[in-house]
């Protein structure tokens, strides 16, 4: 299987100019099955092992092989939710929080899940982050099935791939800003000097270079949330989940914080999944998912190309003045 995967991976590398019909794997598989190929005959005995090995070595997403085309993993959806349900048992009553949710989120998307209280948006965020198990359905993130993971596996997955931004900031009150940001890195066994260096860079990115030694009580709400954003990004996660990140801030500060989050995420091509009940906050997102009674009722897209152009023109005008 390893030999076959390396062989097919090299063929795919020569034709990596985007999607194309799946012809080479099918032909080689049939040849191997008939004994007319240089591939080991045992590869044909287990098709799942065969193609899983190809996925691991050549970096091709198994889902797209199955559907008849090949895409690099980077172009495949980062998050896939397939017919997910979540039922809570309260006494003798079943509470259906999610009812057959299907959605995809791509790498680099700024995504907002919006809905009124009790709509299921926070439950959806929790199951996407692996904080709760689904009742049924599948959640695939970065090619991994979260719904099949144990609690220990989910903890490791979150450490490697996920960052969190909280509504209440959740900063440790007796730690300085740099200590709060560096804290998640300690779970990776990283030396203190390296942790502090990365934390310092993250805080500078958020415009807090002069607040490294400040404690939460010495900072405003907006500054505390920027520390929270830096803490979420310091581990270089693939996805950042944000639960009402501006819920405790005034309107002006909320806009500034949202711009900071979106600018950093777009600059790093990271994926943001945010939950809010505020339609104004949803305007900052590229993709707005409306949820009601546990179901996705609409998906809308915002075009931010004009706003980026306007911001550039304003900056150029200020420099000229």
GULOSE-469846 format. One line per 3 residues: their letters; for each residue x, y, z of N, C-alpha, C. Coordinates in pm, whole numbers. Layout:
REM GULOSE-469846
a) X/Y/Z/X/Y/Z/X/Y/Z ~ ...
END
This chain:
REM GULOSE-469846
xxx) 83/-121/0/0/0/0/86/126/0 ~ 194/122/78/283/238/82/347/261/-55 ~ 390/153/-120/450/164/-252/349/225/-350
xxx) 225/176/-345/121/225/-435/93/372/-412 ~ 88/412/-285/58/550/-253/167/644/-303 ~ 293/605/-283/404/688/-331/399/699/-483
xxx) 369/587/-549/362/585/-695/251/678/-745 ~ 132/666/-688/21/750/-730/43/894/-689 ~ 103/916/-573/131/1052/-529/223/1124/-626
xxx) 322/1056/-680/413/1118/-776/340/1151/-906 ~ 247/1064/-947/170/1092/-1067/80/1213/-1048 ~ 18/1222/-930/-70/1335/-902/8/1465/-893
xxx) 130/1458/-840/212/1579/-826/243/1640/-962 ~ 251/1555/-1067/281/1605/-1200/160/1672/-1264 ~ 41/1648/-1208/-80/1706/-1264/-157/1776/-1154
xxx) -92/1869/-1085/-151/1933/-968/-207/2070/-1001 ~ -259/2089/-1121/-312/2219/-1162/-463/2229/-1138 ~ -510/2175/-1028/-652/2187/-994/-726/2058/-1014
xxx) -863/2061/-1002/-944/1941/-1013/-935/1877/-1151 ~ -941/1745/-1155/-943/1673/-1282/-1015/1540/-1259 ~ -1064/1476/-1366/-1134/1348/-1350/-1045/1243/-1286
xxx) -1104/1156/-1209/-1030/1049/-1142/-1015/932/-1240 ~ -900/925/-1305/-877/818/-1402/-762/728/-1360 ~ -650/789/-1316/-531/711/-1281/-558/612/-1168
xxx) -617/654/-1055/-639/557/-946/-730/442/-986 ~ -838/474/-1060/-930/368/-1102/-859/269/-1193 ~ -779/319/-1288/-710/231/-1383/-609/143/-1310
xxx) -529/205/-1221/-428/127/-1150/-491/26/-1056 ~ -604/65/-994/-669/-29/-905/-719/-151/-982 ~ -780/-126/-1098/-830/-238/-1177/-715/-326/-1226
xxx) -603/-261/-1264/-487/-339/-1309/-431/-424/-1196 ~ -426/-364/-1076/-374/-440/-962/-464/-559/-930 ~ -595/-536/-941/-690/-643/-910/-679/-757/-1009
xxx) -650/-723/-1135/-640/-824/-1239/-499/-884/-1248 ~ -406/-831/-1168/-270/-883/-1170/-190/-835/-1288 ~ -231/-722/-1351/-160/-673/-1469/-85/-543/-1437
xxx) -43/-525/-1311/25/-403/-1272/147/-435/-1188 ~ 240/-341/-1186/359/-357/-1102/325/-335/-954 ~ 204/-288/-925/163/-268/-787/146/-402/-718
xxx) 175/-412/-589/155/-538/-517/9/-581/-524 ~ -14/-709/-554/-149/-759/-571/-233/-745/-443 ~ -167/-750/-325/-241/-742/-200/-308/-606/-181
xxx) -263/-502/-257/-325/-370/-244/-471/-375/-284 ~ -504/-461/-379/-641/-467/-429/-734/-537/-332 ~ -681/-599/-228/-765/-675/-136/-839/-586/-37
xxx) -791/-467/-18/-853/-379/79/-853/-236/28 ~ -959/-198/-38/-962/-68/-106/-954/48/-8 ~ -1011/31/112/-1007/141/208/-865/165/258
xxx) -793/59/289/-654/74/332/-570/134/219 ~ -599/90/99/-526/136/-19/-537/288/-35 ~ -661/338/-38/-680/480/-61/-649/565/62
xxx) -667/508/181/-626/582/300/-476/606/301 ~ -402/509/256/-257/524/249/-220/631/147 ~ -293/634/35/-270/738/-65/-294/876/-4
xxx) -403/887/72/-437/1014/136/-325/1062/229 ~ -272/969/310/-172/1006/408/-43/1053/343 ~ -3/988/234/128/1018/176/123/1127/71
xxx) 19/1125/-15/16/1221/-125/-57/1349/-89 ~ -128/1351/26/-197/1473/68/-324/1501/-8 ~ -389/1398/-60/-513/1415/-135/-631/1376/-47
xxx) -737/1456/-51/-852/1431/35/-935/1316/-18 ~ -958/1216/68/-1030/1094/28/-1169/1125/-25 ~ -1239/1224/31/-1376/1255/-11/-1382/1287/-160
xxx) -1282/1359/-210/-1287/1403/-348/-1243/1292/-443 ~ -1165/1196/-395/-1137/1078/-476/-1266/1003/-499 ~ -1344/989/-393/-1468/914/-401/-1566/979/-498
xxx) -1566/1113/-502/-1662/1184/-584/-1614/1204/-727 ~ -1494/1157/-760/-1452/1159/-899/-1361/1271/-937 ~ -1306/1346/-843/-1209/1449/-876/-1108/1460/-764
xxx) -994/1519/-795/-886/1530/-697/-864/1677/-664 ~ -864/1707/-535/-834/1841/-488/-727/1833/-380 ~ -633/1927/-378/-541/1932/-265/-620/1952/-137
xxx) -565/1904/-24/-634/1916/104/-663/2062/136 ~ -574/2153/98/-592/2294/130/-716/2352/63 ~ -760/2293/-51/-875/2345/-122/-1004/2277/-78
xxx) -996/2172/-2/-1113/2103/47/-1172/2180/166 ~ -1302/2163/194/-1361/2229/310/-1286/2194/437 ~ -1262/2294/521/-1194/2268/647/-1289/2204/748
xxx) -1415/2248/745/-1517/2196/836/-1635/2144/755 ~ -1676/2022/783/-1795/1965/720/-1887/1910/828 ~ -2010/1955/826/-2113/1910/920/-2220/1837/840
xxx) -2246/1712/877/-2336/1628/798/-2449/1573/884 ~ -2566/1629/865/-2689/1581/929/-2672/1565/1081 ~ -2620/1669/1144/-2591/1663/1288/-2715/1695/1369
xxx) -2740/1612/1471/-2847/1639/1567/-2786/1638/1708 ~ -2851/1714/1795/-2812/1715/1936/-2939/1720/2020 ~ -2955/1619/2105/-3074/1609/2189/-3031/1606/2335
xxx) -3088/1695/2415/-3065/1695/2559/-3185/1631/2629 ~ -3157/1545/2725/-3262/1483/2803/-3281/1560/2933 ~ -3395/1625/2950/-3425/1701/3071/-3545/1634/3138
xxx) -3517/1559/3243/-3625/1482/3307/-3677/1377/3211 ~ -3803/1388/3179/-3863/1293/3083/-3885/1357/2947 ~ -3827/1477/2927/-3848/1552/2803/-3719/1558/2722
xxx) -3730/1538/2590/-3617/1552/2499/-3617/1693/2439 ~ -3507/1763/2455/-3491/1897/2398/-3403/1884/2274 ~ -3460/1914/2158/-3387/1902/2031/-3317/2036/2002
xxx) -3188/2044/2035/-3113/2167/2015/-3068/2183/1870 ~ -3030/2073/1806/-2991/2075/1664/-3072/1969/1592 ~ -3121/2006/1472/-3209/1916/1398/-3158/1900/1254
xxx) -3065/1809/1234/-3018/1777/1099/-2942/1891/1032 ~ -2840/1942/1098/-2762/2055/1045/-2660/2005/942 ~ -2657/2070/826/-2558/2043/721/-2494/2175/682
xxx) -2361/2181/683/-2292/2301/634/-2146/2270/611 ~ -2081/2354/531/-1937/2345/507/-1875/2483/529 ~ -1755/2484/583/-1680/2607/604/-1540/2585/548
xxx) -1495/2674/464/-1366/2659/397/-1254/2724/476 ~ -1134/2683/444/-1015/2742/507/-1008/2892/475 ~ -989/2971/578/-979/3116/558/-1111/3190/567
xxx) -1223/3118/585/-1354/3184/594/-1369/3259/726 ~ -1429/3376/721/-1475/3447/840/-1625/3420/846 ~ -1665/3334/937/-1800/3280/937/-1874/3322/1065
xxx) -1998/3363/1049/-2079/3405/1163/-2205/3319/1170 ~ -2231/3262/1286/-2354/3188/1313/-2443/3280/1395 ~ -2557/3317/1340/-2642/3415/1405/-2780/3356/1430
xxx) -2839/3394/1541/-2972/3346/1576/-3011/3402/1711 ~ -3140/3399/1738/-3187/3450/1866/-3157/3350/1977 ~ -3183/3392/2099/-3158/3305/2214/-3241/3177/2204
xxx) -3174/3062/2225/-3243/2934/2218/-3253/2874/2080 ~ -3188/2938/1982/-3196/2888/1844/-3106/2769/1819 ~ -3005/2749/1906/-2912/2637/1889/-2775/2678/1841
xxx) -2750/2809/1832/-2621/2856/1779/-2505/2822/1871 ~ -2523/2838/2002/-2415/2805/2095/-2390/2655/2101 ~ -2496/2576/2090/-2480/2431/2085/-2401/2390/1961
xxx) -2431/2453/1848/-2357/2423/1725/-2209/2458/1741 ~ -2180/2571/1802/-2041/2609/1826/-1973/2507/1917 ~ -2042/2460/2019/-1983/2364/2113/-1951/2231/2047
xxx) -2039/2182/1960/-2012/2054/1895/-1903/2069/1789 ~ -1897/2186/1724/-1789/2210/1627/-1653/2214/1697 ~ -1651/2268/1817/-1526/2279/1894/-1493/2151/1969
xxx) -1580/2051/1962/-1555/1926/2032/-1577/1935/2181 ~ -1651/2037/2225/-1681/2051/2368/-1800/1964/2410 ~ -1882/1928/2312/-1995/1839/2336/-2001/1736/2223
xxx) -2048/1616/2255/-2066/1513/2153/-2202/1529/2087 ~ -2208/1499/1958/-2335/1504/1887/-2417/1380/1920 ~ -2548/1390/1904/-2635/1274/1922/-2628/1183/1800
xxx) -2625/1243/1681/-2607/1169/1557/-2549/1262/1452 ~ -2500/1204/1343/-2439/1283/1237/-2288/1282/1243 ~ -2225/1356/1152/-2080/1358/1141/-2027/1501/1142
xxx) -1913/1519/1208/-1840/1645/1203/-1697/1613/1164 ~ -1655/1666/1050/-1521/1643/998/-1447/1776/996 ~ -1336/1784/1069/-1254/1905/1071/-1111/1865/1039
xxx) -1055/1932/936/-918/1903/893/-900/1755/863 ~ -1004/1693/805/-996/1552/767/-1017/1454/881 ~ -1053/1502/1000/-1067/1413/1116/-1212/1414/1166
xxx) -1263/1297/1201/-1399/1281/1250/-1406/1311/1400 ~ -1457/1427/1436/-1467/1462/1577/-1567/1374/1650 ~ -1674/1333/1580/-1778/1255/1647/-1730/1115/1684
xxx) -1615/1072/1632/-1560/941/1664/-1449/947/1768 ~ -1411/1068/1808/-1297/1083/1899/-1337/1062/2044 ~ -1243/1011/2122/-1261/1003/2267/-1234/1140/2328
xxx) -1263/1154/2457/-1239/1282/2523/-1091/1319/2522 ~ -1004/1222/2542/-859/1249/2539/-814/1293/2401 ~ -867/1229/2298/-832/1266/2160/-882/1406/2127
xxx) -999/1442/2178/-1053/1576/2153/-967/1683/2219 ~ -916/1653/2338/-830/1749/2408/-704/1776/2326 ~ -642/1671/2276/-522/1686/2194/-554/1761/2065
xxx) -669/1729/2006/-710/1794/1881/-727/1944/1903 ~ -794/1982/2011/-815/2124/2039/-682/2196/2064 ~ -591/2130/2133/-461/2192/2158/-386/2222/2029
xxx) -401/2135/1931/-325/2149/1807/-394/2237/1702 ~ -526/2237/1698/-597/2297/1585/-689/2412/1619 ~ -721/2434/1747/-831/2524/1782/-787/2631/1880
xxx) -839/2754/1859/-824/2862/1954/-962/2913/1994 ~ -974/2973/2113/-1103/3019/2163/-1095/3166/2204 ~ -1202/3241/2171/-1220/3377/2220/-1352/3380/2295
xxx) -1349/3427/2420/-1466/3421/2506/-1530/3558/2525 ~ -1660/3557/2550/-1733/3681/2574/-1683/3750/2700 ~ -1656/3673/2805/-1614/3730/2934/-1462/3738/2948
xxx) -1389/3727/2836/-1243/3738/2831/-1173/3618/2894 ~ -1215/3579/3016/-1157/3464/3085/-1005/3475/3100 ~ -959/3593/3136/-817/3613/3165/-792/3584/3313
xxx) -674/3534/3342/-638/3508/3481/-598/3639/3547 ~ -670/3680/3653/-656/3816/3706/-519/3851/3762 ~ -444/3751/3810/-315/3781/3871/-198/3761/3774
xxx) -231/3731/3649/-128/3717/3545/-123/3847/3464 ~ -4/3880/3417/10/3993/3325/-40/3952/3187 ~ -49/4048/3096/-96/4020/2960/-8/3914/2893
xxx) 124/3930/2904/214/3837/2839/205/3697/2902 ~ 181/3692/3032/167/3562/3098/36/3493/3058 ~ -71/3571/3043/-199/3515/2999/-188/3457/2858
xxx) -121/3530/2770/-109/3485/2631/-17/3364/2620 ~ 88/3361/2700/185/3251/2693/134/3123/2757 ~ 30/3135/2839/-17/3020/2918/-53/2897/2834
xxx) -127/2908/2722/-161/2787/2645/-39/2713/2591 ~ 70/2786/2570/190/2722/2514/259/2632/2617 ~ 231/2654/2745/295/2572/2848/249/2427/2839
xxx) 128/2404/2786/77/2267/2774/149/2190/2663 ~ 224/2260/2582/300/2194/2475/444/2165/2517 ~ 476/2195/2641/612/2170/2688/715/2266/2631
xxx) 670/2384/2587/760/2481/2526/838/2556/2635 ~ 967/2580/2615/1046/2655/2714/990/2794/2737 ~ 1010/2846/2858/952/2975/2896/1000/3088/2804
xxx) 1125/3084/2767/1178/3192/2682/1107/3196/2547 ~ 1084/3080/2487/1015/3073/2359/869/3114/2375 ~ 805/3071/2484/665/3106/2510/650/3258/2518
xxx) 737/3322/2593/728/3467/2611/755/3541/2480 ~ 844/3488/2399/873/3551/2271/750/3549/2180 ~ 684/3433/2170/566/3422/2087/451/3507/2142
xxx) 437/3510/2274/331/3590/2336/355/3739/2310 ~ 479/3781/2320/512/3921/2295/478/3960/2151 ~ 510/3873/2055/479/3901/1915/328/3907/1891
xxx) 254/3817/1956/108/3816/1940/46/3943/1996 ~ 93/3990/2109/40/4113/2168/76/4235/2085 ~ 194/4236/2027/232/4347/1939/142/4352/1817
xxx) 107/4235/1765/17/4227/1650/-119/4289/1682 ~ -162/4275/1808/-291/4329/1850/-279/4473/1903 ~ -162/4535/1885/-145/4674/1925/-129/4695/2074
xxx) -77/4594/2144/-62/4603/2290/84/4592/2332 ~ 173/4646/2251/316/4636/2282/351/4708/2411 ~ 273/4809/2449/302/4885/2571/227/4832/2693
xxx) 154/4720/2675/73/4667/2785/117/4525/2824 ~ 238/4488/2792/284/4351/2817/278/4313/2965 ~ 308/4409/3052/316/4380/3195/190/4422/3271
xxx) 88/4464/3197/-36/4507/3261/-121/4384/3299 ~ -187/4392/3412/-282/4290/3452/-422/4329/3405 ~ -515/4233/3398/-649/4264/3346/-715/4384/3414
xxx) -699/4398/3542/-762/4510/3614/-706/4645/3571 ~ -591/4646/3506/-529/4770/3462/-559/4802/3316 ~ -648/4723/3253/-681/4741/3112/-830/4760/3093
xxx) -867/4826/2983/-1007/4843/2948/-1064/4712/2894 ~ -1196/4709/2875/-1259/4589/2820/-1208/4554/2682 ~ -1191/4656/2598/-1139/4632/2463/-998/4577/2465
xxx) -915/4631/2554/-778/4582/2564/-774/4439/2617 ~ -861/4408/2713/-867/4270/2764/-909/4172/2654 ~ -1003/4213/2571/-1044/4123/2463/-934/4106/2360
xxx) -854/4209/2338/-739/4195/2247/-637/4096/2303 ~ -621/4098/2434/-535/3997/2498/-593/3858/2474 ~ -725/3847/2487/-790/3719/2460/-772/3673/2316
xxx) -775/3767/2223/-753/3732/2081/-609/3685/2061 ~ -514/3757/2121/-373/3717/2110/-352/3578/2169 ~ -417/3549/2281/-406/3415/2342/-462/3308/2249
xxx) -570/3338/2178/-629/3241/2086/-539/3214/1965 ~ -462/3315/1925/-382/3304/1803/-239/3259/1828 ~ -192/3264/1953/-51/3240/1980/-10/3096/1947
xxx) -105/3002/1952/-73/2863/1920/-80/2833/1771 ~ -110/2936/1690/-123/2923/1545/-227/2816/1507 ~ -351/2830/1555/-453/2729/1528/-507/2740/1386
xxx) -568/2633/1337/-635/2637/1207/-767/2712/1216 ~ -834/2698/1332/-967/2755/1351/-971/2829/1483 ~ -1040/2944/1483/-1068/3015/1608/-1219/3020/1625
xxx) -1267/2974/1740/-1409/2981/1773/-1429/3097/1870 ~ -1528/3180/1840/-1555/3298/1922/-1701/3299/1963 ~ -1728/3300/2093/-1864/3300/2146/-1898/3440/2195
xxx) -1978/3512/2116/-2017/3650/2148/-1895/3733/2189 ~ -1794/3746/2101/-1668/3810/2142/-1682/3957/2179 ~ -1790/4022/2137/-1807/4164/2170/-1928/4187/2261
xxx) -1979/4082/2322/-2100/4091/2403/-2086/4181/2525 ~ -1964/4196/2578/-1942/4277/2699/-1881/4413/2667 ~ -1885/4454/2539/-1820/4578/2498/-1923/4678/2445
xxx) -1890/4808/2452/-1977/4910/2393/-1964/4905/2241 ~ -2050/4978/2171/-2059/4967/2026/-1930/5008/1955 ~ -1869/5118/1997/-1747/5164/1931/-1633/5065/1952
xxx) -1618/5019/2076/-1513/4922/2105/-1539/4790/2033 ~ -1665/4751/2022/-1701/4628/1952/-1655/4632/1808 ~ -1679/4744/1740/-1638/4757/1600/-1486/4747/1587
xxx) -1413/4814/1677/-1266/4809/1673/-1214/4667/1694 ~ -1273/4597/1791/-1229/4460/1820/-1259/4368/1704 ~ -1378/4382/1644/-1414/4296/1531/-1322/4321/1412
xxx) -1289/4446/1387/-1195/4476/1277/-1060/4411/1305 ~ -1015/4419/1429/-886/4358/1465/-888/4207/1442 ~ -995/4143/1489/-1006/3998/1472/-1003/3961/1324
xxx) -1089/4026/1246/-1102/3991/1103/-975/4022/1026 ~ -911/4134/1055/-788/4169/984/-679/4066/1008 ~ -662/4026/1134/-558/3927/1167/-590/3792/1106
xxx) -715/3750/1112/-753/3620/1057/-735/3616/906 ~ -772/3723/838/-755/3727/692/-607/3731/654 ~ -530/3807/729/-386/3818/699/-317/3683/713
xxx) -363/3600/807/-301/3469/832/-374/3355/763 ~ -482/3387/689/-563/3286/621/-615/3181/719 ~ -660/3227/835/-717/3139/936/-870/3145/929
xxx) -933/3043/983/-1079/3034/981/-1135/3080/1115 ~ -1233/3169/1109/-1302/3217/1228/-1448/3173/1224 ~ -1493/3110/1330/-1634/3075/1345/-1685/3147/1469
xxx) -1774/3242/1446/-1821/3331/1553/-1971/3314/1573 ~ -2013/3317/1698/-2156/3312/1732/-2197/3449/1785 ~ -2309/3500/1737/-2360/3628/1784/-2511/3635/1762
xxx) -2575/3726/1833/-2717/3756/1808/-2730/3895/1746 ~ -2616/3963/1724/-2615/4101/1676/-2594/4104/1524 ~ -2694/4147/1446/-2680/4153/1300/-2565/4245/1255
xxx) -2537/4349/1333/-2427/4439/1296/-2293/4367/1299 ~ -2271/4283/1398/-2147/4207/1406/-2135/4109/1289 ~ -2249/4058/1243/-2248/3963/1131/-2201/4029/1002
xxx) -2210/4161/993/-2167/4231/872/-2016/4220/850 ~ -1940/4191/954/-1795/4177/940/-1756/4042/878 ~ -1848/3947/876/-1817/3811/830/-1830/3799/678
xxx) -1762/3700/624/-1775/3666/482/-1898/3579/458 ~ -1928/3495/557/-2036/3397/544/-2123/3405/669 ~ -2254/3426/651/-2347/3442/763/-2446/3326/760
xxx) -2443/3244/866/-2531/3128/876/-2641/3159/976 ~ -2764/3165/926/-2880/3194/1012/-2937/3063/1062 ~ -2950/3051/1196/-3001/2928/1255/-3127/2959/1336
xxx) -3226/2873/1324/-3353/2892/1393/-3409/2755/1432 ~ -3443/2741/1560/-3499/2616/1610/-3414/2494/1574 ~ -3282/2512/1582/-3191/2401/1559/-3166/2367/1415
xxx) -3214/2451/1321/-3195/2424/1179/-3131/2545/1111 ~ -3048/2518/1010/-2992/2626/928/-3099/2669/829 ~ -3144/2793/840/-3253/2840/754/-3202/2923/636
xxx) -3082/2978/648/-3028/3054/535/-2877/3070/551 ~ -2810/3085/438/-2666/3115/437/-2646/3231/340 ~ -2592/3340/389/-2569/3459/308/-2420/3491/304
xxx) -2380/3564/199/-2239/3599/181/-2224/3750/172 ~ -2124/3801/239/-2092/3944/234/-1968/3966/150 ~ -1971/4071/69/-1856/4106/-14/-1784/4223/51
xxx) -1661/4198/96/-1584/4302/164/-1480/4366/74 ~ -1485/4338/-56/-1383/4392/-146/-1392/4544/-155 ~ -1517/4599/-156/-1532/4744/-165/-1481/4813/-40
xxx) -1509/4753/78/-1464/4814/203/-1313/4816/211 ~ -1249/4707/161/-1103/4704/162/-1046/4814/73 ~ -1110/4834/-45/-1065/4938/-136/-1081/5075/-72
xxx) -1198/5098/-7/-1223/5227/57/-1122/5253/168 ~ -1088/5150/248/-991/5167/355/-856/5205/299 ~ -818/5144/187/-689/5176/125/-687/5320/76
xxx) -801/5364/15/-808/5501/-36/-800/5602/78 ~ -867/5571/191/-865/5660/306/-724/5674/359 ~ -652/5561/372/-515/5564/423/-424/5644/331
xxx) -443/5625/199/-359/5698/104/-388/5848/113 ~ -518/5884/132/-555/6024/145/-494/6087/269 ~ -494/6010/380/-436/6061/503/-286/6084/488
xxx) -218/5992/418/-75/6007/399/-44/6129/313 ~ -129/6151/210/-109/6266/121/-128/6396/199 ~ -235/6397/284/-261/6518/363/-147/6547/460
END
